[in-house]
Amino acid sequence: EAGHEVWIATGRGLYSALNMGRYAGIPQVIADGGRTVYADGRLLKDEPLDEGDVASIDEWAATNGIEIGYSNAFAIHTSSAYFVQAYDLDETILVSWKRKLDFRQLGPLYKIYLRLPKDSPIRFPNADRLSHHWTRPDLCIIEATYKERGIDYLVSSRQLSREQLICFGDGDNDVSMFDYCQTSICMGYGTERAKAHASFITLPIEQEGIAYALDQLHYFEGGK
């Protein structure tokens, strides 16, 4: 009502992020860790994984017997029951299972999922170059972690400045976004690394942490 614009910046896939946006009434979405930007009713930025990298990892997984999944703009695609079970309770993520799967038929890809123990001695091709992290002890996700690139795209297209931005986050994948934005706010349950890069640490979301931070920073008119 005051003329401010709200964006969602998330590591989730575009399909999941758009569902979140529709539910929250927020049409501007930066998804896939900064690889995709959807605003003004259309896809403005699209930066999929390099097909050569995907092919190398696909061949490596087949050779080593590693279960694998791929995320395009619509769903996670896999021939492994493990990934179906891993995301069974998340209604915002669609998992498509096929007995035989060829990633080349899926179109542009943005994430790769590997059933790979964190302490495994084997490493996937180009692991030093491709950003990745473990969400479970045996679930590795190869995905972008530069939400600020998507944010910068919207900032430039709307002729804004970084000084006009306030961002909220809670995880290590928010650190580069925190460093980019003029004001960065970490939720109370955030990781220690995220807190170290934030300009303000607020209450947990269950205690209205976003509203609390905006109030403390006098963002609301009259400090209310």
Stockholm file with secondary structure:
# STOCKHOLM 1.0

chainA/1-224         EAGHEVWIATGRGLYSALNMGRYAGIPQVIADGGRTVYADGRLLKDEPLDEGDVASIDEWAATNGIEIGYSNAFAIHTSSAYFVQAYDLDETILVSWKRKLDFRQLGPLYKIYLRLPKDSPIRFPNADRLSHHWTRPDLCIIEATYKERGIDYLVSSRQLSREQLICFGDGDNDVSMFDYCQTSICMGYGTERAKAHASFITLPIEQEGIAYALDQLHYFEGGK
#=GR chainA/1-224 SS CCSCCCEEECSSCHHHHHHHHHHHTCCEEEEGGGTEEEETTEEEEECCCCHHHHHHHHHHHHHHTCCEEEECSSCEEESCHHHHHHTTTCTTCCEEECSSCCGGGSCSCCEEEEECCTTCSCCCTTTTTSCEEEEETTEEEECCCCHHHHHHHHHHHTTCCGGGCEEEECSGGGHHHHHHSSEEEECTTCCHHHHHHCSEECCCGGGTHHHHHHHHTTCSGGGC
#=GC SS_cons         CCSCCCEEECSSCHHHHHHHHHHHTCCEEEEGGGTEEEETTEEEEECCCCHHHHHHHHHHHHHHTCCEEEECSSCEEESCHHHHHHTTTCTTCCEEECSSCCGGGSCSCCEEEEECCTTCSCCCTTTTTSCEEEEETTEEEECCCCHHHHHHHHHHHTTCCGGGCEEEECSGGGHHHHHHSSEEEECTTCCHHHHHHCSEECCCGGGTHHHHHHHHTTCSGGGC
//
